[in-house]
Amino acid sequence: MALGGGTFLVQNKVLPGAYINFVSKPRALGGLGERGTVCIPLELDWGSDGMMTVEAGDFQKEAMEIFGYSYSHEKMKPLRELFLYGKTAKIYRLNSGEKAKATLDSLTIKARYGGIRGNDIQILIRKNVDQEDAFDVQTVLGEEVVDSQTVTCAEELKENAYVTFSGTGELTVTAGITLTGGTNLAVTGSAYSLFLEEAEKESFQVLAYAGEDSVTKRLMDAFTRRMRNEEGVKFVTVMQDYPNGDFEGIISIANETEEEKAALVYWTAGACAGAEVNQSLTNRVYNGEYTVKAKYKKSQFEKGIESGSFMFYEENGEVRVLSDINTFVSYESSKNGDFSSNRVIRVLDSIANDIAGIFSKYYLGKESNNANGRNLLKTEIIRYHEQLQSIEAIEDFVAEDITVTQGTGKRDVVIFESVKPTDAMEKLYMKVEVA
């Protein structure tokens, strides 16, 4: 048999034998990034401190465990709005306070999370009907039994998603002991600063603020501009009544609802995040639960569009998005009115984020910065843009629109591209000649 064998880098083997390399046929390594993630700070009555990631499916099935209320509860309405189109939420709890607790003889029960919802927890202890020395211990939140276990003594009690137990000895039968002392902290400006510190570590398409404080709005504005312009992290921020943003990364909702002023932030943030790069929200039907104030004069709609407001209008009993725009209105030769379209910004942001991701994952530190390596990168970028063109996110793209060259240093790569995003039809101008 042959003594040599294996793989090779160059043809310098000594022993006779077969040296075989298996390599993949070149193909696109990256693709369009997933959309649908909203990052939002919220005041909650229950839940873990700091940032938590919640998927739409988890919210539907585990809302009680995560937020302390069932999916259909009135307090979950904002999140139901967000998850109509949003797929994932990065939720930062702003106001976690003291944990509710109770004691019964040597047994101490403490709520798993701080907040006033812990005060709605009861512990019921009854004698087990089948086992003389056993007890049935139930955890009740509101009117729902959320945990039940059968034990013979306090040491056997296991913590659940709502409370922890500590203590020793025999249990005492009780028709119900209620936890008390749970509190929500008052939210200050520093809580929002801490939120943004955590948000900077996350990946998302939309940042949302559903409050009315003007100082906090300016904080969100400054954060968005810094991240987009200085850090190269592309996302948009949705707020209510912030028309002077004049920035493609800021969306300002003009309408209010009967229930609360800034409630439309939740639906809009979810819809913006969930919209694909080839979709516009223009004329999208509002299918949420709030009562939208959408009756304006034509002149008010025109003024709203000119000022960069995201507005809703009512027609035939349905509330719809007037135009999918952001607050950018200071057009110039190098940055025209196309940048006011959220669909266009979705395309441009996706290109920036996805190309950066492809380079970082497959090329950074892995491919040589020579003609061959740069051609591989160029081919990858061309294929990515061909995907965009195939779904009508861009048009008139040809391979020559991409150039990849070496930069000033040996490790620098310079890419130039020309791209033409598409947008949705909004205005129809029709001339009819009558014979």
N, C-alpha and C positions, 0 to 999 in steps of 0.2 A: 504494500500500500504506500501511497505518497506520504512523505514525512512532513511536508509543509502544508499549510492551510490557514484559513482565517480571512481577515479583511486587510486592506492596504490603503495607505495614504499616497505613497509614491511607489514606483516600480523599483524597489531596492531589496527584494527578498533574496535569501541565499538558498534555502532548501527547495527542491522540486515539489510541486503541489499546486492546488487550485486556490487562488485568493480572490474572493468574490465579495463585492459590495452591493447591497440592496439599497436603492434610493427611490424616493417618491417621484412620480411624474409631477412636474410643476403644476400647481393649481392655486387658486386664491386661498390664502390662509385666514383672512379676516372677512368680515361682512358688516352689514348694517347693525348698529347697536340696538339693543332692546330699549324701548321707551315705556313710560307709564309710571315713573316714580316721582312722588311728591314729598318734599321735606317741609314739615310744619311744626311750629311750637303750639302747644295747647295747654289750657288749664283743665285739669282732670280731677275727679274725686277719688280715683283709684288707679293704680298702675305703678310700674317700676320707675325709678328715678332715671333721669337722663334720656338718651336716645334709644328708641326701640324700633325694630323693623317689623311691620305688620303687613302680611299679604292679604289680598282681597278675600281669598277663601278662608283664611284664618279668622278674619273679622266676622264673616258670616257664621262660622261654626263656634268660635271661642270668644265672642265679644264679652260675655260675662266674666270669664276668667281674666282677660286682658285688661278690660276697662271697668269691670264691676257692674255693668248693666247689660241686659240682653240686647240682641241685635235690633229688636223692634222698639226699644225704649226711646222716649222722646230725647233723652240726652245723647243718644247716638245718631241723631239726625245729621249733624255736620259731617260725620264720617260716612254715613250712608250716601250723602251727596258726593263726597270726594271719591268714593269707591264705585260710583256709577260708571266712571271711565278710567279712573286710576287703578293700577294693578298692584302697586306697592306704596306704602307710606312709611317714611322715616319720621316718627313722631317723638317730639321732645317734650317731656312733662315738665312744666314750669313751676308747679306749686306743691310738690310733695311735702307734707307736714308730719305731725305726730301720728304714730300708729295707735289705733284703738286697741284696748285690752280689757281683760276681766280676770278675776280670780274666784275660785270656788274651793274653799279649804286649801289643800296643798297644790291644786291644779291652777296653772296660769295659762291663759289663752291670749295670744297676741296676733293682731292682723298682720298679714304678710307685707302689706304696703301701707304707707301713711295716707291720710285723707279721710274726709268725712264719710265716705261710703263704708268704711270699716265700722261705723256706728250702727249700721243696719244689719250687722252679723249677730246671729244668736247661736248658742250651743245648747242642744237638747240632749239630756242623758236619761235613758230609760233602762229598766231591767230587761234583759233578753228573755223571751218567753220560752225558748228551747233549752237554754243553758243557764242553770241556776246561779252560777257565780260570774256570769258575763253581763256586760252592759252594751247597749246600742247607743253610739254617740253620733249625733247628726250635726252638721254645720249648715245653717240656714242663712241665705243672703236674700234680704227682702222677704219674699214669700216662696222662694225656691230652695229646696234641699239640694245643696251642691256637693255634699260629701257625706258618706255614711260608713261607719266601721264598727266592728264588734270586738271588744277587748275585755280583759278581766281586771286590769289595773291601769293606772295613769301612765306607767312606763311603756305600755304597749301602744299608746296613741301615736299615730304617725302624722306628721304635718301634711297639709294638702295645699291646693293652689290658693287658699284664702286665709288660713291661720296656721300658726305653729303652737305646739303644746309643750309644756314643761311641768315637771312635778313627779311625785311618787305616791304610792299608796293606793288605797281603795277609792273608787269614785263615788260621788254622791249624786243620787237621782235628783234631777231638776227639770221642771217643765220649760225652762228656757232662761239662760243667762245672757244678757245683752252686752256686747262690747261697747265701751265708751272711751272718750278722750281723743278720738281721731280728728285731725284738723287739716285744713288746706292752708298753705302759706300764702300770704299776700304777695302778688307778683310785682317785682320792681324792674327797673331798667337793666340792672345787672343780670337778671335772669335771661333776658334776651341776648345779652352779650355772651353769656355762657352757652346759650343755644347756638349762636353763630360759630363759636369756637368748635363745637361738636359738628355742626353742619359742614364745616370746611373739610372734615375728614371723610365725608360721605359722597356718594355718587347719586345724582338725581337730575331730572330735567326741569323741575319746577320747584321754586321756593315760594311759600305762601305765608302771608300774615293777615289774619282775619280780625285785626283790632282797629281801633280808631285813633290811637295816640300818634300825634304828628312827629314826635321825637323818634319813636320806634320806627315809623315809616322812613324817616331820613336815614336811620341806622341801616335798615334793610336795603335802601337805595345805595348807600355808600359801599356796603358789603358786596352787592351785586356788581357794581362797576369795578371794584377792585379785583374780584374773582374773574370776571370776564376779560378785563383789559390788561391786568398785570399778571395774573396767574394762568390765564388761558383756559379757565374752566368755564364751559359754556352752559348756562341755564338761564331761565327767565324767572322773574319774581312777580307774583300776582298780589295786588293789594286793592283796597277799595278807596275811591276818591283820592287819587294821587296823580292828577292830570298833568302836573308840571314836571314830571319825570324827564320828558324829552330824551328818552333813551330806549333803544331797541330791546333792552333786557328788562324793561319794566312794563307791566300791563296794569292799567288802572280801570277798575270797574266803576261806571257812573251810577248804575241803578242800585236801589236799595230794595229791601223786602219789608213786608208788613211786620214780620216777626222781629227782625234785628237788622241793623244798618248794613253790616258787612257780611251777611250770610252767603251771598253769591260767590264769595272767594272760594268756598269749598268746592262747589260744582265746577267753577271755571278752572281752578287749579288742576282738578282731576281730569277735566276734558282736555286742557292744554297738554298735560303730561301724556295722556293716552292717545292723543292724535298722532298718527304716523306722519312721516316726512312728506307724503303725497296727499295729505288731507288738510282741509281748511275747516274751521269752525263756523265760518260765515253761513248764516241761515240755519244753524243747528238748533233743533227744538230743545228748549229747556225742559227736562223731564224729572226735575227734582220735586221736593215737597214744600218748598217755601212759596209764599205768595209774592210774586215779583211786581214791583211798581214799574210798569213798562209803557205807560201812556204819556207820550210827549208830542209836542208840535213838530212839524217837519223842520222848522227852523232850529229847534233844539237838537234834533238829530244831526243836522248839518254842522252845527257848532260843535257838537260832541266829536264827530269824525275829524273835523279840522283841528281839534285840540288833542287828538290822540286817545280818546276815551273808548273803552270796550263797553258797548251798550247792548241792551236787549230791547226788542220791540214786540208789540202784541198785534197779531193779525188772525182773524177768524177763531178767536178763543185760544190760540196757541202763542206762547212766548218763545221768541227765537233770537239768536245772536244777530245783531245788525251787520257787523263787519269784524273779522278776526284781525284786529290791529293792536299795536302797542303804542307807547306814548311818544315815539320818535316823530318829530315834526319839523326839525330844523334841517331841511334838505340842503344839500350842497352838491357840487359837481362830482366829488369823490364818494359821496354817500347820498344816493337819491331816495325817492319815495318808496322804492322796493323794500328798503330796510324797515319800513313801518308795518310790513305784512308779517304776521306771525308764522304763516306757512313758509315764507322765504327764510325767515330766521331759523325755523326748525331744520330746514335743509342745510343752511350754512353751519349751524351749531353741530349737526350730525357729522358733517364733513370734518370739522375741526376735531371733535371728540373721537370719532372713529379712526381717522388717519393717525392721530396721536396714539391711540390704543394699539393699532396695527404695528406701528413703528416700535413702540415700547415692548410689545410682546414678542415680535418675531424678528426684529432687525437690530434693535439697540444692543450693542456689544456682541452681536452674533455674526453679522455679515461684514465682510471687508468693504471699506469705503473706496472701491475702485470701480471701473466701468461696469464690470459684471454685477457687483453688488448693487450699484445704483440702478442698473437696468432691471434687476429683480424687484427692487422697491417700486420703480416706475410701473412695471407690469402689474404689481399688486394694486397700486392706486388707480390705474386705468380700469382694472376689473371692478374695483369698488364703484367707480363712477358709472360704469356700464350697468351695474345693478340699480343705481339711482335712476338712470335713464329708462331702464326696463319697466320701472313702476311709475314713470312719468313725474318723478320729483325734479328732474332736470331735463333739458332738451338741447338738441344740436351739438351734443358732445362728440368729439373725435379725439383719437389718441394724441394728436399733436397739441391738444390743449394742456397737456402735462409735460413739464420739463423738470428733470432732476439732475442737478450738477453738484460738483464738489464746492464747498464753501472756502472761506479764507484759510482755515486750518485743515489738517489731515483728517480730523474727526468730524468735520462739519459737512452737512448735506443741505442743499438749498433746493426747495421745491417751488415752482411757480405753476399755477393753474388758472385757466379761464373757465368759469362755470356760469350757466344760465338757468337759474331755478325757474320752475313753472309756478303758476298760481291759479287759483280757482276763478271761474267767471263770476263777476259781480254786477257789471253794468252792461245793459243791452241798449245799443243805439240802432234804431231801425227806421229806415226810410221806405215808405210805401208809395208807389206811383199808381194813381187811380186813373184808368183810361176813361 
